[in-house]
């Protein structure tokens, strides 16, 4: 099936027992055994055996053209599991300088405790990745487009250089989404999504997902980690994620259409620099000024855009990443991150224009 059909029908997940076109939510935490004490359906306990996960995992794996997918309790649970599955003491990992700050901050703490060596590079410059490779490099972690500047990394070229030392490549594709990029088709070994964002798409689910190119020893280790550490998604969340996936293409395509229109209009405003990867519903604007004051003043004047963290939902959000990330962030102080929702383009543009206009007027008075 074409991906649009796959998601609309939730992988054609019709319940065999009832014919229901929406898969049931299984709430049981444990499963009965037969007379001989054998498992009836291979299930003993619901921590990572809940069948509610299966339709969403199937759809996500198919979307990414992977062999298998695994749901986690959050995007951070998925990301940290993926990193730890590759990195023993003495191993070396390459991560991008610009990426989701939660992963960067966690990696710094983990590396210090576990004796892992980390190289931080400009991942858009593949030559820097090649220069950072070592015989002990086990993983190259990239995020593209990169949050919050939306710089794009050439996945296929990164894979090519990583293979020189036998390193694997994992890609945080949260903001690219399977609508616009499928890293496994470009040679990556693993794809991570904060499914809280575009995959679920309604700001009401906390979830993460990993997709593998093949069921190998790393994938087996990830299964063990999820089961033993308990970072599993609940059944209600899995059902809501599947519900969100059904509208993935219509949401993301509409959000991208609006984002592109806003980019053209905002770029014409004086003093505004627009950062946009060319696809996705994510963009950032830089508004100038010495420090964060001007950006915060603009955000304070917004009436349609919601001042909030996160992204990928149906409502448009504006966030000052510099304030959120704190000391040591590479994010510019004048940057405002914008997650475009499903509102009308004119309302979103007019709100930004009036906010920028009011702040400019206050400065010139």
C-alpha positions as CSV (number, residue, x, y, z in Angstrom):
1,X,0.0,0.0,0.0
2,X,1.0,3.6,-0.5
3,X,2.0,5.3,2.8
4,X,-1.1,7.5,2.8
5,X,-3.3,4.4,2.6
6,X,-1.3,2.6,5.2
7,X,-1.8,5.3,7.8
8,X,-5.4,6.0,7.0
9,X,-6.3,2.4,7.5
10,X,-3.9,1.9,10.4
11,X,-2.2,-0.9,8.5
12,X,-5.7,-2.4,7.7
13,X,-5.7,-3.4,11.4
14,X,-9.3,-4.8,11.4
15,X,-10.0,-6.8,14.6
16,X,-10.4,-10.4,13.7
17,X,-12.7,-11.2,16.6
18,X,-15.3,-8.5,16.0
19,X,-14.6,-6.8,12.7
20,X,-13.9,-3.5,14.4
21,X,-12.0,-1.1,12.2
22,X,-10.4,0.6,15.2
23,X,-8.2,-1.9,17.1
24,X,-9.2,-2.6,20.7
25,X,-7.3,-1.3,23.7
26,X,-6.1,-4.2,25.9
27,X,-5.9,-3.2,29.5
28,X,-5.0,-6.6,31.1
29,X,-1.6,-6.5,32.9
30,X,-1.3,-10.3,33.0
31,X,-2.3,-13.4,30.9
32,X,-3.7,-16.8,31.8
33,X,-1.8,-20.0,31.0
34,X,-3.2,-23.3,29.7
35,X,-3.5,-26.5,31.7
36,X,0.1,-27.5,31.1
37,X,1.2,-24.0,32.2
38,X,2.2,-23.1,28.7
39,X,1.6,-19.5,27.4
40,X,-1.6,-19.3,25.3
41,X,-0.4,-16.5,22.9
42,X,3.2,-16.1,23.9
43,X,2.3,-13.4,26.5
44,X,3.0,-13.6,30.2
45,X,3.0,-10.0,31.4
46,X,1.9,-6.7,29.8
47,X,5.0,-4.6,30.4
48,X,6.2,-5.1,26.8
49,X,3.8,-7.7,25.6
50,X,0.6,-5.6,25.4
51,X,-0.9,-6.3,22.0
52,X,-2.2,-2.7,21.8
53,X,1.3,-1.7,20.7
54,X,1.3,-3.9,17.7
55,X,-0.7,-1.9,15.1
56,X,1.2,1.3,15.8
57,X,4.5,-0.5,15.7
58,X,3.6,-2.1,12.4
59,X,2.5,1.2,10.8
60,X,5.6,3.0,11.9
61,X,7.9,0.2,10.7
62,X,6.2,0.2,7.3
63,X,6.3,4.0,7.0
64,X,10.1,3.9,7.6
65,X,10.7,0.9,5.4
66,X,12.2,-0.9,8.4
67,X,12.1,-4.5,9.6
68,X,10.6,-3.7,13.0
69,X,9.6,-0.9,15.3
70,X,9.4,-0.5,19.1
71,X,7.4,1.9,21.1
72,X,8.8,3.6,24.3
73,X,7.3,5.7,27.0
74,X,8.8,8.9,25.6
75,X,11.1,10.2,23.0
76,X,13.9,10.5,25.5
77,X,13.3,6.9,26.6
78,X,13.7,5.8,23.0
79,X,16.8,8.0,22.4
80,X,18.7,7.1,25.5
81,X,18.0,3.4,25.0
82,X,19.3,3.6,21.5
83,X,22.5,5.4,22.6
84,X,23.1,3.0,25.6
85,X,22.6,-0.1,23.4
86,X,25.6,1.0,21.3
87,X,28.0,2.4,23.9
88,X,30.0,0.4,26.4
89,X,32.9,2.0,28.5
90,X,35.7,3.0,26.2
91,X,33.4,3.4,23.2
92,X,33.3,6.6,21.1
93,X,30.2,8.4,19.8
94,X,29.8,11.4,17.5
95,X,26.9,13.7,18.1
96,X,25.8,17.0,16.5
97,X,26.5,20.4,18.0
98,X,22.9,21.5,17.1
99,X,20.3,19.0,18.2
100,X,17.6,18.6,20.8
101,X,19.2,19.8,24.0
102,X,17.7,17.1,26.1
103,X,19.7,14.4,24.3
104,X,22.9,16.6,24.3
105,X,22.6,17.2,28.0
106,X,21.9,13.5,28.8
107,X,24.8,12.4,26.7
108,X,27.3,14.6,28.5
109,X,26.2,13.2,31.9
110,X,26.1,9.6,30.7
111,X,29.6,9.8,29.1
112,X,31.1,11.2,32.2
113,X,29.7,8.4,34.4
114,X,30.3,5.5,32.0
115,X,33.6,6.3,30.4
116,X,32.3,7.0,26.9
117,X,34.2,9.4,24.7
118,X,32.1,12.0,22.8
119,X,32.9,14.2,19.8
120,X,30.6,17.1,19.1
121,X,30.7,18.3,15.5
122,X,28.8,20.4,13.0
123,X,26.9,17.5,11.5
124,X,26.1,19.4,8.3
125,X,29.8,19.3,7.5
126,X,30.4,15.6,6.7
127,X,34.1,16.3,6.6
128,X,34.0,17.1,10.3
129,X,32.3,13.7,11.0
130,X,34.9,12.0,8.9
131,X,37.7,13.7,10.8
132,X,36.2,12.8,14.2
133,X,36.0,9.0,13.4
134,X,38.1,6.7,15.5
135,X,38.7,2.9,15.5
136,X,36.5,2.9,18.7
137,X,33.6,4.9,17.1
138,X,30.5,2.7,17.6
139,X,27.8,5.2,16.7
140,X,27.2,8.4,14.7
141,X,24.1,10.1,16.0
142,X,22.5,12.8,13.8
143,X,19.4,14.9,13.9
144,X,18.0,16.3,10.7
145,X,16.5,18.8,10.3
146,X,18.3,19.9,13.5
147,X,16.3,21.6,16.3
148,X,16.1,24.6,16.4
149,X,18.1,26.0,13.5
150,X,16.7,23.3,11.0
151,X,20.1,22.7,9.4
152,X,20.0,19.6,7.2
153,X,22.5,16.7,7.3
154,X,23.2,14.5,4.3
155,X,22.3,11.1,5.7
156,X,23.7,9.0,2.9
157,X,27.1,10.7,3.0
158,X,27.3,10.3,6.8
159,X,26.5,6.6,6.4
160,X,29.3,6.3,3.8
161,X,32.0,7.8,6.0
162,X,30.8,6.0,9.2
163,X,31.1,2.6,7.5
164,X,34.9,3.3,7.1
165,X,35.4,2.4,10.7
166,X,32.4,0.0,11.0
167,X,30.3,2.6,13.0
168,X,26.5,2.5,12.9
169,X,24.3,5.5,12.1
170,X,21.2,6.5,14.1
171,X,18.9,9.4,13.0
172,X,16.5,11.5,15.0
173,X,13.9,12.1,12.3
174,X,11.3,13.6,14.5
175,X,10.9,16.8,12.6
176,X,11.6,15.3,9.1
177,X,8.8,12.7,9.6
178,X,8.3,9.7,7.3
179,X,6.3,12.1,5.1
180,X,9.6,13.7,3.9
181,X,12.5,11.4,4.7
182,X,13.2,7.8,5.4
183,X,16.7,7.5,6.7
184,X,16.8,3.7,6.5
185,X,16.4,3.9,2.8
186,X,19.6,6.1,2.8
187,X,21.6,3.4,4.7
188,X,21.0,4.4,8.3
189,X,20.8,1.6,10.9
190,X,18.2,3.1,13.3
191,X,15.6,5.8,13.2
192,X,14.3,7.5,16.3
193,X,11.1,9.6,16.7
194,X,9.8,11.5,19.6
195,X,6.3,10.2,18.7
196,X,4.9,12.9,21.0
197,X,5.4,15.3,18.2
198,X,4.2,14.8,14.6
199,X,3.4,11.0,14.7
200,X,0.8,11.5,17.4
201,X,0.2,15.1,16.4
202,X,-2.3,16.3,19.0
203,X,-0.3,17.3,22.0
204,X,-1.9,14.6,24.1
205,X,0.4,11.7,24.0
206,X,3.9,11.2,25.4
207,X,5.6,8.5,23.3
208,X,8.8,7.5,21.6
209,X,9.6,5.0,18.7
210,X,12.7,3.3,17.3
211,X,12.8,1.6,13.9
212,X,15.5,-0.7,12.8
213,X,16.8,-1.6,9.3
214,X,17.3,-5.2,10.5
215,X,16.6,-7.4,13.5
216,X,20.2,-7.7,14.7
217,X,22.0,-8.1,18.0
218,X,21.5,-4.4,18.8
219,X,17.8,-4.7,18.2
220,X,17.7,-7.7,20.5
221,X,19.5,-5.7,23.2
222,X,17.0,-2.9,22.9
223,X,14.2,-5.4,23.4
224,X,15.9,-6.7,26.6
225,X,16.4,-3.1,27.8
226,X,12.8,-2.1,27.3
227,X,11.5,-5.1,29.0
228,X,13.9,-5.1,31.9
229,X,13.9,-1.3,32.5
230,X,10.2,-0.9,32.0
231,X,10.3,2.1,29.6
232,X,7.2,0.8,27.9
233,X,4.2,2.8,26.4
234,X,0.8,2.4,28.1
235,X,-2.1,0.9,26.1
236,X,-4.1,4.2,26.0
237,X,-1.1,6.1,24.7
238,X,-0.5,3.4,22.1
239,X,-4.1,3.7,20.9
240,X,-3.9,7.5,20.8
241,X,-0.7,7.3,18.9
242,X,-2.3,5.0,16.3
243,X,-5.3,7.4,16.1
244,X,-2.9,10.3,15.4
245,X,-0.9,8.4,12.8
246,X,-4.1,8.0,10.7
247,X,-4.0,11.7,9.8
248,X,-0.2,12.1,9.6
249,X,0.0,13.0,5.9
250,X,-2.9,15.4,5.8
251,X,-1.6,17.2,8.9
252,X,2.1,17.4,7.9
253,X,1.4,18.3,4.3
254,X,-1.0,21.2,5.4
255,X,1.4,22.4,8.1
256,X,4.3,22.4,5.6
257,X,2.2,24.3,3.1
258,X,1.4,27.0,5.7
259,X,5.0,27.1,6.9
260,X,6.4,27.7,3.4
261,X,3.9,30.5,2.9
262,X,4.9,32.1,6.2
263,X,8.6,31.8,5.3
264,X,8.1,33.9,2.2
265,X,6.0,36.5,4.0
266,X,8.2,36.7,7.1
267,X,11.4,37.0,5.2
268,X,10.0,40.3,3.7
269,X,9.7,41.9,7.2
270,X,12.5,44.2,8.2
271,X,15.0,42.8,10.7
272,X,13.7,39.3,10.5
273,X,15.9,36.3,9.4
274,X,14.1,33.1,8.7
275,X,15.6,29.6,9.2
276,X,13.7,26.8,7.3
277,X,14.9,23.5,6.0
278,X,12.6,23.6,2.9
279,X,10.2,21.0,4.3
280,X,8.4,20.3,7.6
281,X,6.1,22.5,9.6
282,X,9.0,23.8,11.7
283,X,10.8,27.1,11.2
284,X,12.6,29.6,13.4
285,X,13.0,33.4,13.1
286,X,15.8,35.5,14.4
287,X,14.6,39.0,15.4
288,X,17.9,40.7,16.3
289,X,18.8,42.7,19.4
290,X,21.5,42.4,22.0
291,X,20.6,39.3,23.9
292,X,17.2,37.7,24.4
293,X,15.2,40.8,25.3
294,X,13.7,41.6,21.8
295,X,12.7,37.9,21.2
296,X,11.0,37.7,24.5
297,X,9.2,41.0,23.9
298,X,7.9,39.7,20.6
299,X,6.7,36.4,22.1
300,X,4.9,38.4,24.9
301,X,2.8,40.2,22.2
302,X,1.6,37.0,20.5
303,X,-2.2,36.3,20.7
304,X,-2.7,33.4,18.3
305,X,0.5,31.5,18.6
306,X,0.6,29.7,21.9
307,X,3.7,30.2,24.1
308,X,4.6,26.7,24.9
309,X,7.2,23.9,24.6
310,X,6.9,21.0,22.2
311,X,6.0,20.9,18.5
312,X,4.1,19.0,15.8
313,X,0.6,19.5,17.2
314,X,-2.5,21.0,15.5
315,X,-2.0,24.2,17.4
316,X,0.8,26.6,16.5
317,X,3.4,27.1,19.2
318,X,6.1,29.7,19.7
319,X,9.1,29.1,22.0
320,X,12.2,30.9,23.1
321,X,14.7,28.1,23.1
322,X,17.5,30.1,24.6
323,X,15.5,30.6,27.8
324,X,14.5,26.9,27.9
325,X,18.0,25.4,27.3
326,X,19.9,27.7,29.6
327,X,23.7,28.1,30.0
328,X,25.9,26.7,27.3
329,X,23.2,26.5,24.7
330,X,24.4,27.0,21.1
331,X,20.9,28.4,20.3
332,X,21.0,32.1,19.4
333,X,19.5,34.4,22.0
334,X,17.3,36.2,19.4
335,X,15.8,32.9,18.0
336,X,12.1,32.1,18.2
337,X,11.1,28.6,17.3
338,X,7.8,28.2,15.6
339,X,5.8,25.0,15.2
340,X,3.1,25.6,12.6
341,X,-0.3,24.1,13.3
342,X,-3.5,23.9,11.3
343,X,-4.7,27.5,11.8
344,X,-5.2,29.8,8.8
345,X,-2.0,31.2,7.4
346,X,-3.3,34.8,7.5
347,X,-4.1,34.6,11.2
348,X,-0.6,33.2,12.0
349,X,1.2,35.8,9.9
350,X,-0.9,38.7,11.1
351,X,-0.2,37.8,14.7
352,X,3.6,37.6,14.2
353,X,3.6,40.8,12.1
354,X,1.7,42.8,14.8
355,X,3.9,41.4,17.6
356,X,7.1,42.4,15.7
357,X,5.5,45.8,14.8
358,X,4.6,46.6,18.4
359,X,8.1,45.8,19.6
360,X,9.7,47.8,16.9
361,X,7.4,50.7,17.7
362,X,8.3,50.5,21.4
363,X,12.0,50.6,20.6
364,X,11.7,53.7,18.3
365,X,9.5,55.7,20.6
